[in-house]
Amino acid sequence: MAKFFQEFREFAVKGNVVDMAVGIIIGGAFTLIVQSLVADVMNPLIGLLVGGVDFSNLFVVLRQGVVGGPYATLADAQAAGAVTLNLGLFINAVVSFTIVAFVVFLLVRTINRLKREEAVAPASPTEQPCPYCLMVVPIKATRCGHCTATLSQPVEAEAPVEAAPAPPPMPPAKP
């Protein structure tokens, strides 16, 4: 049993699990903010633009409740036991989803842009194969340390400021 708890502890304190927990907590708090933004700011503004409609009370009665309608609010209809199609609550959910999806898109886009900036250019090679014996030699070498052949400098290598004259080429060693 102790081994089980030790494995669980190792799993729980891994970076990914802790990161996921923090993400879920922040996501829950963000959801509350978005719900308030939709219900308290956007819906009144949208309702004002479309003629004073309160989306939270936009519903269709499918079946009358114990007390007959018409019902002024969704709460009245639900208290009477009426079966309702809650279009306004659905519209609120769609607006909330759209806002959250847009914010997540912006977040992922920013993270991807930062990752592209962090991408390191590949390092220039430090070794090259000898064209005669195919052994690996340093990129700035003028002679192969294995077969003593004269090597040409690669195009990418920087030429020294005061280059010493190159020794005369030697024929490749015979195996």
C-alpha positions in Angstrom: 0.0 0.0 0.0 2.9 2.4 0.7 4.3 1.8 -2.8 0.9 2.8 -4.2 0.9 6.1 -2.3 4.5 6.7 -3.3 3.6 6.2 -7.0 0.6 8.5 -6.6 2.8 11.2 -4.9 5.3 11.0 -7.7 2.6 11.3 -10.3 0.9 14.2 -8.5 4.0 16.3 -8.1 5.1 16.0 -11.7 5.2 19.3 -13.5 2.5 18.5 -16.0 -0.1 17.5 -13.4 0.6 20.7 -11.4 0.4 22.8 -14.5 -2.9 21.2 -15.5 -4.3 21.8 -12.0 -3.3 25.5 -12.2 -4.8 25.7 -15.7 -8.1 24.2 -14.5 -8.3 26.7 -11.6 -7.5 29.7 -13.7 -10.0 28.4 -16.4 -12.7 28.2 -13.8 -12.1 31.7 -12.6 -11.9 32.9 -16.2 -15.2 31.2 -17.0 -16.9 33.2 -14.2 -15.5 36.4 -15.6 -16.7 35.6 -19.1 -20.2 34.6 -17.8 -20.4 38.0 -15.9 -19.2 39.8 -19.0 -21.9 38.1 -21.2 -24.8 38.4 -18.7 -24.0 41.8 -17.2 -22.4 43.7 -20.0 -22.9 42.3 -23.4 -26.5 41.0 -23.2 -27.9 44.3 -21.9 -26.1 46.1 -24.8 -27.3 43.6 -27.4 -30.8 43.6 -25.9 -30.8 47.4 -26.1 -29.8 47.3 -29.8 -32.5 44.8 -30.7 -35.3 46.6 -28.9 -35.0 45.9 -25.2 -35.0 42.1 -25.3 -33.6 40.5 -22.1 -32.0 37.3 -23.4 -32.0 35.6 -20.0 -35.8 35.7 -20.1 -36.2 34.7 -23.8 -38.0 31.4 -23.8 -40.8 29.5 -25.4 -43.3 27.5 -23.4 -43.7 24.0 -24.7 -46.2 22.8 -22.1 -48.1 24.9 -19.5 -47.3 24.3 -15.9 -49.7 23.8 -12.9 -50.4 27.5 -13.0 -51.4 28.7 -16.5 -49.3 31.3 -18.4 -48.4 33.7 -19.8 -45.2 33.9 -17.7 -43.3 37.1 -17.3 -40.0 35.6 -16.6 -38.3 32.2 -17.0 -38.2 31.9 -13.2 -42.0 32.2 -13.1 -42.4 29.6 -15.8 -40.1 27.2 -14.0 -41.7 27.8 -10.7 -45.1 26.9 -12.2 -43.7 23.7 -13.6 -43.9 24.7 -17.3 -41.7 23.0 -19.8 -39.7 25.7 -21.6 -37.2 26.0 -24.5 -34.6 28.4 -23.1 -33.4 30.2 -26.2 -31.9 33.2 -24.2 -29.8 30.9 -22.0 -28.6 29.2 -25.2 -27.7 32.5 -26.8 -25.8 33.4 -23.6 -23.9 30.1 -23.8 -23.0 30.7 -27.4 -21.7 34.2 -26.7 -19.7 32.9 -23.8 -18.2 30.1 -25.9 -17.3 32.6 -28.6 -15.5 34.9 -26.2 -13.6 32.0 -24.5 -12.7 30.5 -27.9 -11.4 33.9 -29.1 -9.3 34.4 -26.0 -7.9 30.9 -26.2 -7.1 31.5 -29.9 -5.2 34.7 -28.9 -3.4 32.9 -26.2 -2.3 30.0 -28.4 -1.3 32.4 -31.2 0.9 34.3 -28.8 2.5 31.2 -27.4 3.2 29.9 -30.9 4.7 33.2 -31.9 7.0 33.1 -28.8 8.0 29.6 -29.6 9.0 30.6 -33.1 11.1 33.4 -31.7 12.8 31.0 -29.3 13.7 28.6 -32.1 17.4 28.5 -32.3 19.1 28.5 -35.7 21.0 25.3 -36.4 24.6 25.5 -35.4 27.2 25.7 -38.2 29.0 22.4 -38.6 32.3 22.0 -36.8 33.4 18.8 -38.7 33.6 17.7 -42.3 34.4 14.4 -44.0 37.8 14.1 -45.7 37.0 13.6 -49.5 39.7 11.0 -49.8 39.5 8.7 -46.7 36.0 9.8 -45.5 37.2 10.2 -41.9 35.8 13.2 -39.9 38.2 16.1 -39.5 37.7 19.6 -38.1 36.1 22.1 -40.5 39.0 24.5 -40.4 41.6 21.7 -41.0 43.8 22.2 -44.0 45.2 18.6 -43.9 43.5 15.4 -43.0 45.0 13.9 -39.8 44.3 10.4 -41.1 45.6 10.3 -44.7 47.5 13.7 -44.7 45.6 14.9 -47.9 45.3 18.6 -48.5 41.7 19.7 -47.8 39.9 22.6 -49.4 38.2 25.0 -47.1 34.4 24.9 -47.2 32.5 27.9 -48.5 30.9 28.7 -45.1 34.2 28.8 -43.2 35.6 32.2 -42.5 39.0 32.9 -44.1 41.7 33.9 -41.6 42.8 37.6 -41.8 46.5 36.8 -42.3 46.5 33.3 -43.9 49.8 31.5 -44.0 50.6 30.1 -47.5 49.2 26.6 -47.9 51.7 23.8 -48.1 52.0 22.2 -51.5 49.4 19.5 -52.1 50.4 16.0 -51.4 49.0 13.0 -53.2 46.7 10.9 -51.1 48.3 8.1 -49.2 47.9 4.6 -50.7 46.3 2.1 -48.5 
